[in-house]
Amino acid sequence: MQDHRTGWPAHVAAPGTRQYEDQRALLLELVVDPPPGGEAIAALARRLGRPRAAIGTAAAALARSGLLARGPGGVRATAAARAFEALWPTRL
């Protein structure tokens, strides 16, 4: 892997770890097909096939990074995360 030009973000798990994959999968799920009002951690964990605690931990890290917001409907991608996806699409 190439060195990260700006240094590794503090809240992002190290590549190659399960935590890293959980963060990536969760963010991808929320930016590619965003639920309008957010989605519950339990529902996301079921869909991703991961333990609720693991997805909760991933959500907390992404929230600290400013990529996820928590609300009454659950978690959702922030405007910044959605804008990045619009500029650098994760799907074609």
Beta strands, then each sheet from edge to edge (+ up, - down):
strand 1: 68-71
strand 2: 74-77
sheet 1: 1+ 2-
end
